Amino acid sequence: MTSLFKRSPASPVIASPKTSARTAFSLVEVVVAVGIFAIGIVGVLGLLSPSIKSVSEVGDTAVANRLADNIQVELERLGFTYISDPARLGTSSNTLTLVANRDGSRVLLSTVADNDVVNGSPPGILNRNRYYGITVQQLSSLPYTAGSGFIALSVRVVWPYQIPNTTDDTSTKASQEVESVGTAAGTWKKATTAQQSVMLLNMALRP
């Protein structure tokens, strides 16, 4: 049966330049995207910085809490007679200064800490490793008397004890830390009160 409708030949589809062109990012779009990403990263880092500092402070405080035992050991090493001497802690106006490294494993009288770090007896602590400063004083509310049998002590722990000294004048050159090998390891200065954290402890020393 002959169809009443005639098929017209299919006309070829010609792709327009717009449909054949591949989509791509312009330079302006790339720059904008990188800028937004950079702003986001800076914001995230800004949020992380206080958290990292807080974790560090918590760790330092925990070490300071554990220092009491090692302070007691160092005071006992010095001896009750040495500690109770009026020229040292026998009066409430006198103080002893001790230093400790950052992990709290070593506590030494500051003058003993100046010993040679290798051959000293006991070995000293380098300035850069002195993180905790410890001030020991007789507890004024319990003044020591020779017949009391103990001396009550007030202990003040501060950290950081020392910080790098960035100045380079004559006074700091004279205080350069020299290691046992004889090489200068930089200058250090006491941290200011505003830069330090403080913890107070009480303890007693018996003969």
Secondary structure, 3 states (H helix, E strand, C coil): CCCCCCCCCCCCCCCCHHHHCCCCCCHHHHHHHHHHHHHHHHHHHHHHHHHHHHHHHHHHHHHHHHHHHHHHHHHHHHCHHHHHCCCCCCCCCCEEEEEECCCCCCEEEHHHHCCCCCCCCCCCCCHHHCCEEEEEEECCCCCCCCCCCCEEEEEEEEECCEEECCCCCHHHHHCCCECCCCCECCCEEECCHHHCEEEEEEEEECC
